[in-house]
Amino acid sequence: MSEEPLGQETGGPLPEWAPPEIDRTKAHPARIYDYLLGGKDNFDVDRDAAEVALAAMPELRAMARANRAFLGRAVRHLAEAGITQFLDIGTGIPGPGNTGEIARSVHPEARVVYVDYDPIVSAHSRALLSAADPALSAVVQADVREPKTILDNGAVHAVLDFAKPIAVLMVAVLHFVSDAEDAHTIAAQFVDTVAPGSALVVSHASEGHEAGKFGAAREGWNNATSRLVLRDRSQIEAFFAGTELMEPGVVIIPAWRPDHELGAEELALDYGHAGVGIKR
Ligand SMILES: C[S@@+](CC[C@H](N)C(=O)[O-])C[C@H]1O[C@@H](n2cnc3c(N)ncnc32)[C@H](O)[C@@H]1O
């Protein structure tokens, strides 16, 4: 959104759009991810965290791009399959190819609710949507670890009809929820609540072929608001309980219905898995 990189966390006025409650002393996952994707909506503290991670794991930028591309492919496939409602949890700072843009390229009247716990994401999303039809989209600041604050939220229900299929997107967000916080029960609550024909879209960080590498990279997140939890393919598959997995199942992120032939570099990006399940 902003043209220039944001300033020092200790100095310089906040950009006009940024809410006063944003914390510039801790790295935030949304802003680290924005930096990895080449965005400008991040602070020194986020860039420092990302650089620590990149030093340990140079593939992290390619992983971030592969993840964003997966989100795009999943939304397009589901929209083309007839889904017109999207609940995008852990939205991130909206960039080109965001959920609404892709969904509406297939269904101009697609309904999209963006949920994130980070006030800076909500500010960006609201600015982006200020001209949008309020009947078709909403921005909700909520924490996925408290599913009821999303599932019982009036603003969510004002846009999405829970009697009809909804694609629930949890793309690169569940790895910020620990087992102690019941990540699998949280996903199950969403699956239980949505109507048959709804979809669950998940991507999630994993250990990968160079054991310990992601573990070292996430030390960059040490001072961040959320720690990253790595899960293996079978633990990620377990998020899809109560759904039928679409082909090709839970696979490394670039390999979910790729739109081009994957090269060796992409096939080596096994530091995360993704899948899409349909509730029957
Ligand atoms: C890596 S970004 C992913 C953005 C987008 N889903 C994508 O894949 O392109 C993770 C996002 O999840 C959000 N997030 C992390 N923990 C969360 C939580 N407990 N509740 C809601 N959002 C959360 C972060 O603020 C960030 O925007």
The ligand as an SDF file (V2000), in Angstrom:
LIG
                    3D

 27 29  0  0  0  0  0  0  0  0999 V2000
    2.1900  -15.8660    6.6820 C   0  0  0  0  0  0  0  0  0  0  0  0
    0.8110  -14.7880    6.7070 S   0  0  0  0  0  0  0  0  0  0  0  0
   -0.2590  -15.5990    5.5300 C   0  0  0  0  0  0  0  0  0  0  0  0
   -1.1230  -14.6370    4.7430 C   0  0  0  0  0  0  0  0  0  0  0  0
   -2.0480  -15.2920    3.7030 C   0  0  0  0  0  0  0  0  0  0  0  0
   -2.9750  -16.2120    4.3260 N   0  0  0  0  0  0  0  0  0  0  0  0
   -1.2420  -16.0120    2.6490 C   0  0  0  0  0  0  0  0  0  0  0  0
   -1.0480  -17.2220    2.8320 O   0  0  0  0  0  0  0  0  0  0  0  0
   -0.8090  -15.4180    1.6810 O   0  0  0  0  0  0  0  0  0  0  0  0
    0.0450  -15.2630    8.2500 C   0  0  0  0  0  0  0  0  0  0  0  0
   -1.0930  -14.3560    8.6860 C   0  0  0  0  0  0  0  0  0  0  0  0
   -1.7680  -14.9880    9.7810 O   0  0  0  0  0  0  0  0  0  0  0  0
   -2.0740  -14.0030   10.7490 C   0  0  0  0  0  0  0  0  0  0  0  0
   -2.2130  -14.6690   12.0380 N   0  0  0  0  0  0  0  0  0  0  0  0
   -1.2350  -15.2760   12.7710 C   0  0  0  0  0  0  0  0  0  0  0  0
   -1.7720  -15.7770   13.8990 N   0  0  0  0  0  0  0  0  0  0  0  0
   -3.1050  -15.4840   13.8800 C   0  0  0  0  0  0  0  0  0  0  0  0
   -4.1830  -15.7260   14.7680 C   0  0  0  0  0  0  0  0  0  0  0  0
   -3.9740  -16.3670   15.9030 N   0  0  0  0  0  0  0  0  0  0  0  0
   -5.4140  -15.2910   14.4200 N   0  0  0  0  0  0  0  0  0  0  0  0
   -5.6280  -14.6220   13.2680 C   0  0  0  0  0  0  0  0  0  0  0  0
   -4.6340  -14.3380   12.3880 N   0  0  0  0  0  0  0  0  0  0  0  0
   -3.3830  -14.7710   12.6830 C   0  0  0  0  0  0  0  0  0  0  0  0
   -0.9150  -13.0370   10.6890 C   0  0  0  0  0  0  0  0  0  0  0  0
   -1.2460  -11.7780   11.2100 O   0  0  0  0  0  0  0  0  0  0  0  0
   -0.6320  -13.0070    9.1880 C   0  0  0  0  0  0  0  0  0  0  0  0
   -1.3550  -11.9940    8.5550 O   0  0  0  0  0  0  0  0  0  0  0  0
  1  2  1  0
  2  3  1  0
  2 10  1  0
  3  4  1  0
  4  5  1  0
  5  6  1  0
  5  7  1  0
  7  8  2  0
  7  9  1  0
 10 11  1  0
 11 12  1  0
 11 26  1  0
 12 13  1  0
 13 14  1  0
 13 24  1  0
 14 15  1  0
 14 23  1  0
 15 16  2  0
 16 17  1  0
 17 18  1  0
 17 23  2  0
 18 19  1  0
 18 20  2  0
 20 21  1  0
 21 22  2  0
 22 23  1  0
 24 25  1  0
 24 26  1  0
 26 27  1  0
M  CHG  2   2   1   9  -1
M  END
$$$$
